[in-house]
Amino acid sequence: RVPKEVLERTLNLFPSPTEEFQLDPSFEPTNLPNSVDRNCEPYANPDHVSIFGDLQVLESIGLVAPSGVKHMYFAAMYSKSCHLLPEGRYLWDLAKKGLL
């Protein structure tokens, strides 16, 4: 359900299957300087927004989850992190072995 290159690229964000990936407001695409309700620094960064989109795809299929909050949006806006769920950790291991 996810292109192999997106899966590999996103899994590579995690140094190990149990480490978390740190987010901040620059990952949220709606966090813009002129936004009425979402405007905190650091503002949306196109490279980070692209990564965040990939992470959200993996979240939608149960491979990644935000840490300490219910939604990825809040993980980004409150500078929380996200982590791999069991199936994500399994795929991380396969990717590192070149078996995807």
C-alpha positions in Angstrom: 0.0 0.0 0.0 3.1 2.2 0.2 5.7 2.5 -2.5 8.9 0.7 -1.5 11.0 3.8 -1.8 8.8 5.7 0.5 8.8 2.9 3.0 12.6 2.5 2.9 13.2 6.3 3.0 10.9 6.7 6.0 12.2 3.7 8.0 15.7 5.1 7.5 14.7 8.1 9.7 14.9 5.7 12.7 18.5 4.9 13.7 17.2 1.7 15.4 13.8 0.0 15.5 13.2 1.2 19.1 14.4 4.8 18.8 12.0 7.6 18.2 12.0 10.3 15.5 11.9 13.8 16.9 9.4 16.2 15.4 8.8 20.0 15.8 6.4 22.6 14.3 8.5 22.8 11.1 7.1 19.4 10.1 3.4 20.6 10.1 2.4 22.0 6.7 -0.2 24.4 8.1 2.3 26.1 10.5 2.9 29.3 8.5 3.9 32.7 9.7 0.7 34.3 8.5 -1.7 31.6 9.8 -4.3 32.8 12.3 -4.2 29.7 14.5 -1.0 27.9 13.6 2.0 30.1 13.7 4.9 29.1 16.0 8.5 28.9 15.1 10.1 27.0 13.6 7.7 27.5 10.7 6.9 24.8 8.1 10.0 23.7 6.2 9.3 22.0 2.8 11.8 19.2 3.4 10.3 18.5 6.8 6.8 18.7 5.5 7.6 16.0 2.9 9.0 13.7 5.6 5.9 14.4 7.8 3.7 13.4 4.9 5.5 10.1 4.5 5.3 9.5 8.3 1.6 10.2 8.2 1.1 7.6 5.4 3.0 5.0 7.6 0.8 6.0 10.5 -2.4 5.4 8.5 -1.4 1.8 7.9 -0.3 1.1 11.4 3.5 1.2 11.1 4.2 4.5 13.0 2.5 6.3 15.9 2.9 9.6 17.7 4.4 9.4 21.1 2.5 10.9 24.0 -0.3 12.5 22.0 -3.2 11.2 19.9 -2.4 12.7 16.6 0.7 13.4 14.5 -0.3 17.0 14.2 0.1 17.5 18.0 3.3 15.5 18.0 4.7 18.1 15.5 3.2 21.2 17.0 4.3 20.2 20.6 7.7 19.0 19.6 7.0 15.4 20.5 8.3 12.4 18.6 6.9 9.3 16.8 7.9 5.7 17.0 7.6 2.5 15.1 4.9 0.1 16.0 5.6 -3.7 16.0 5.0 -4.2 12.3 7.0 -1.1 11.6 9.9 -2.5 13.6 9.7 -5.8 11.7 9.8 -3.9 8.4 12.7 -1.8 9.7 14.6 -5.0 10.3 13.8 -6.3 6.8 14.8 -3.0 5.2 18.2 -3.1 7.0 18.8 -6.6 5.8 17.8 -5.6 2.2 14.8 -7.9 2.2 12.0 -5.5 1.4 
